[in-house]
Amino acid sequence: MTAQTKSKTTKPQPTKSATILKFISRPSGASLGVLEKATGWQPHSVRAALTGLRKAGHAIERDKDAKGVTVYRVTKVASAADAC
């Protein structure tokens, strides 16, 4: 298979930030451990990505679940209108 053929058959992979956003957009949110496993990143890198999403305009809420584990979830998604 040539490089040209291969590029036509593979789908672009979502970015890790997009993966984090997908997980924290769920109604139940996502814990730091879940986000670490999904991205393969260390905790400080996941937290930095969450900060980047906040700076991009996403309102991210931090809460504790019934077991006392910190859960992150999006309460407001950034839109193009918010950037103006």
C-alpha positions in Angstrom: 0.0 0.0 0.0 1.5 3.4 -0.9 1.4 6.4 1.3 -1.0 8.1 -1.0 -3.5 5.2 -0.9 -3.1 4.8 2.9 -4.0 8.5 3.5 -7.2 8.1 1.5 -8.4 5.1 3.5 -7.7 6.2 7.1 -9.9 8.6 9.0 -8.3 11.5 10.8 -7.9 10.7 14.5 -9.6 13.1 17.0 -7.2 15.3 19.0 -6.7 14.4 22.6 -8.3 17.7 23.6 -11.4 16.6 21.6 -11.3 13.3 23.4 -11.3 15.0 26.8 -14.1 17.3 25.7 -16.2 14.3 24.6 -15.7 12.6 27.9 -16.5 15.6 30.1 -19.5 16.5 27.9 -21.3 13.4 29.1 -24.0 14.1 31.8 -22.0 12.1 34.3 -18.8 13.9 33.4 -15.4 12.1 33.8 -12.8 11.6 36.5 -9.2 12.4 36.2 -8.4 8.7 36.0 -10.8 8.1 33.1 -9.3 11.1 31.2 -5.8 9.8 31.9 -6.6 6.4 30.4 -8.4 7.9 27.4 -5.4 10.1 26.5 -2.5 8.2 27.9 -1.4 11.4 29.6 -0.2 12.0 33.2 -2.5 13.9 35.6 -0.7 17.2 35.3 -1.1 17.1 31.5 -4.8 16.3 31.7 -5.3 19.2 34.1 -3.4 21.5 31.7 -5.6 20.4 28.8 -8.7 21.2 31.0 -7.2 24.7 31.6 -6.8 25.1 27.9 -10.4 24.2 27.3 -11.4 26.7 29.9 -9.4 29.4 28.2 -11.1 28.5 24.9 -14.4 29.4 26.5 -15.7 26.1 27.8 -17.3 26.3 31.3 -15.9 23.3 33.2 -17.4 22.3 36.5 -15.5 20.3 39.1 -17.6 18.3 41.5 -17.3 15.2 43.7 -19.2 12.0 43.0 -20.8 9.7 45.7 -17.4 8.0 46.3 -15.6 11.3 46.8 -13.8 11.2 43.4 -13.5 14.5 41.6 -15.5 14.6 38.4 -15.2 17.2 35.6 -18.1 18.1 33.3 -18.9 20.8 30.8 -21.7 23.2 31.8 -21.3 25.5 28.8 -19.7 24.8 25.4 -17.8 27.6 23.8 -19.3 28.9 20.5 -18.0 31.1 17.7 -20.4 33.9 19.0 -18.7 33.8 22.4 -15.3 34.5 20.9 -16.4 37.9 19.4 
